[in-house]
Amino acid sequence: MKKNKEEKALRDYFGITQDDMAMLLQVTRSQYSLFELGKRSLPSKATIQLAEMLSYIQEATLNTKLSVKTLKEQTAAKQKFWEEELIVNTHKQNALENKIKRISKKYEAAKAVLHLANYLEKSKNHKDLATIYRSQALRDIEKNNERVQEKLNMQLKNLSFYEQQIQKALKEL
């Protein structure tokens, strides 16, 4: 009846002390100690309890292995999310870059129209046209001014920073 190492391994398997194991099995510590030494058997009720505990732990271990599969699925889902987020972010960056170019172009064109309006104002024949051009140019300058462009550039920088964070998240997976 030399089960000393095996029985001690059982207690270690549960990660508890000899006192705790005895309490769980509803035996005295000395009874459990003698059981570990292989000098005495456990009462049948304690043996059944020990078997049930072992069965539960083994089943939980199997479920943990299934959980590893679930973790892999979650990791794959995270990777897919970040890859899709990267695509959306790239699209937003491209759209914003194009918008900045259009606004900048309109702003520069409006400044040129304003200069033209100044020239036409000096001409006696085109003062009315100069007023119309000036009004239109000032409206376009206000709508597409450098403050608006700077705000869009800041949004672009934020998207670029977010892209870096996405790349970092993908590398960590």
SVG drawing of the C-alpha trace seen along z (x, -y; Angstrom):
<svg xmlns="http://www.w3.org/2000/svg" viewBox="-22 -105 29 107">
<polyline fill="none" stroke="black" stroke-width="0.4" points="0.0,0.0 2.9,-2.4 1.1,-5.3 2.9,-8.0 4.2,-9.9 1.0,-9.4 -1.3,-10.6 0.9,-13.6 0.8,-14.4 -3.0,-14.3 -3.0,-16.9 -0.5,-19.0 -2.7,-18.6 -5.5,-20.4 -3.0,-22.9 -4.0,-22.7 -2.4,-21.7 -2.8,-18.4 -5.1,-20.1 -7.3,-21.5 -7.5,-18.1 -8.5,-16.4 -11.2,-19.0 -12.6,-18.7 -12.8,-14.9 -14.2,-15.2 -11.4,-13.1 -8.9,-14.1 -5.5,-15.4 -3.8,-12.3 -6.2,-10.0 -5.3,-11.8 -1.6,-11.8 -1.7,-8.0 -3.5,-7.7 -0.7,-9.7 1.9,-7.5 0.1,-4.4 -0.5,-3.1 -4.3,-3.5 -7.2,-3.7 -9.7,-6.5 -13.2,-5.9 -15.5,-5.1 -17.3,-8.4 -14.0,-10.3 -12.8,-8.1 -16.0,-8.9 -15.5,-12.6 -11.9,-12.4 -12.9,-10.7 -15.6,-13.3 -13.1,-16.1 -10.6,-14.5 -13.3,-14.0 -14.3,-17.6 -10.8,-18.9 -10.0,-16.7 -13.2,-17.9 -12.3,-21.5 -8.9,-20.9 -10.6,-19.6 -12.8,-22.7 -9.7,-24.8 -8.3,-23.3 -11.5,-24.1 -11.1,-27.6 -7.7,-27.8 -9.5,-27.2 -12.0,-30.0 -9.0,-32.3 -7.6,-31.5 -10.9,-32.4 -11.1,-35.6 -7.6,-36.5 -8.5,-35.8 -11.6,-38.0 -9.5,-40.8 -7.1,-40.5 -9.9,-40.8 -11.3,-43.8 -8.0,-45.6 -7.4,-44.8 -10.8,-46.1 -10.2,-49.2 -6.9,-49.7 -8.7,-49.7 -11.4,-52.1 -8.7,-54.4 -6.7,-54.3 -9.8,-55.3 -10.6,-58.1 -7.0,-59.4 -7.1,-59.3 -10.5,-61.1 -9.2,-63.7 -6.0,-64.3 -8.2,-64.9 -10.4,-67.2 -7.5,-69.2 -6.1,-69.5 -9.5,-70.7 -9.9,-73.3 -6.4,-74.5 -6.9,-74.9 -10.2,-76.7 -8.5,-79.0 -5.7,-79.9 -8.2,-80.4 -10.3,-82.7 -7.2,-84.8 -6.5,-85.1 -10.1,-86.2 -9.7,-88.8 -6.7,-90.2 -8.6,-90.3 -11.5,-92.1 -9.0,-94.7 -7.7,-95.2 -11.3,-95.4 -12.3,-98.0 -9.7,-100.4 -11.2,-100.0 -14.2,-102.3 -16.1,-99.8 -16.0,-96.8 -16.8,-98.1 -20.0,-96.1 -18.2,-92.9 -15.4,-93.7 -18.0,-93.9 -19.5,-90.5 -16.0,-88.9 -14.9,-90.4 -18.0,-89.1 -17.6,-85.6 -13.9,-85.6 -14.3,-86.7 -17.0,-84.1 -14.7,-81.3 -11.7,-82.6 -13.8,-82.4 -15.1,-79.0 -11.7,-77.5 -9.4,-79.6 -6.1,-78.4 -7.8,-77.7 -10.2,-75.2 -7.2,-73.7 -5.3,-73.4 -8.2,-71.7 -8.4,-69.1 -4.6,-68.6 -5.0,-68.0 -7.7,-65.4 -5.3,-63.8 -2.5,-63.6 -5.0,-62.0 -5.9,-59.4 -2.2,-58.8 -1.6,-58.3 -4.6,-55.9 -3.0,-54.0 0.2,-53.6 -1.8,-52.3 -3.7,-49.8 -0.3,-48.6 1.0,-48.2 -2.2,-46.2 -1.8,-43.9 1.9,-43.2 0.9,-42.3 -1.5,-39.7"/>
</svg>
